[in-house]
Amino acid sequence: MISNPNFEWEQTICIKEDTFLECFEKARKLSEAKRLSISVMRNNERDGIFYSAKAYDELLKQINGLKHEISILKNRQN
């Protein structure tokens, strides 16, 4: 395991496809509460990814943070 304090582990919630479809509302609430995506699994392979609104907002924040870091690195090279 990486012990670098600047490193964050990205997580997802894995749920079998049939369980996801049967318990969609509970899965959505879990994704909202944890702010994590849900990997929908079929035959031990990811079939799709579901993002609740809060999980999607969290993803957008991470993407914007990465864009900001990239622009800083580009400016340092110039």
SULLINMO-V895249 format. One line per field, one symbol per residue. ss: DSSP state (H for helix, E for strand, L for the rest). Layout:
ss = ???
//
This chain:
ss = LLLLLLLLLLLEEEEEHHHHHHLHHHHHHHHHHHLLEEEEEELLEEEEEELLHHHHHHHHHHHHHHHHHHHHHHHHHL
//
